[in-house]
Amino acid sequence: MKIIIKVKPNSLDSCIIKKTDNEFFAQLKSPAEDNKANIELIKLISKYFNISANKIKIKFGLKGRDKIVDVG
């Protein structure tokens, strides 16, 4: 399943908010440097969908706020 995520790094809290069936908004505590925000995003998605982090891949948007993520 592919999902679209808009990411906001450097937030006070980490959370995922579902907008539609395949669109989400994620707030991350980590800064957008040295891949820290992407790593936190993968961990947050794995908890949200209750799957292993190994099954999650960021397909598009590694360096941007808009991402397409393959889950599962």
C-alpha positions in Angstrom: 0.0 0.0 0.0 1.3 3.4 -0.9 0.6 6.4 1.3 1.2 10.1 0.9 2.7 11.9 4.0 3.3 15.6 4.6 6.0 15.9 7.3 6.7 18.7 9.8 10.1 18.2 11.5 11.2 20.0 14.7 7.8 19.7 16.4 7.2 19.5 20.1 5.6 16.1 19.8 5.6 13.2 17.4 2.2 12.0 15.9 0.5 10.9 12.8 -2.9 12.3 11.7 -5.0 10.6 9.1 -6.5 13.0 6.5 -8.0 10.5 4.0 -7.5 6.8 3.2 -4.0 7.2 1.9 -3.0 10.7 3.0 -1.4 11.5 6.4 0.2 14.3 8.2 3.2 13.6 10.5 4.7 15.8 13.1 8.2 14.7 14.1 10.5 15.8 17.0 13.6 15.1 15.0 15.3 17.7 12.8 15.5 17.3 9.1 19.2 16.7 9.0 21.3 13.6 8.7 18.2 11.5 7.8 17.0 11.7 11.5 13.5 12.8 10.5 13.1 10.0 8.0 14.2 7.4 10.5 11.7 8.7 13.1 9.0 8.7 10.4 9.6 5.1 9.6 9.4 4.2 13.3 6.2 6.2 13.8 4.6 4.6 10.7 5.6 1.1 11.9 3.9 1.8 15.3 0.8 3.3 13.6 0.2 0.3 11.2 1.7 -2.2 13.7 4.1 -3.7 11.2 7.9 -4.1 11.2 10.0 -1.1 10.2 11.8 -3.3 7.6 8.6 -3.4 5.5 8.4 0.4 5.2 10.3 2.2 2.4 10.3 5.9 1.4 9.8 5.8 -2.3 9.8 9.6 -3.0 10.7 12.7 -1.1 13.7 11.7 1.0 14.8 15.3 1.2 11.4 17.0 1.1 8.4 17.4 3.3 6.0 15.6 0.9 6.7 11.9 0.8 5.4 8.8 -0.8 5.8 5.7 1.4 5.4 2.1 0.6 3.9 0.3 3.6 3.9 -3.5 3.7 
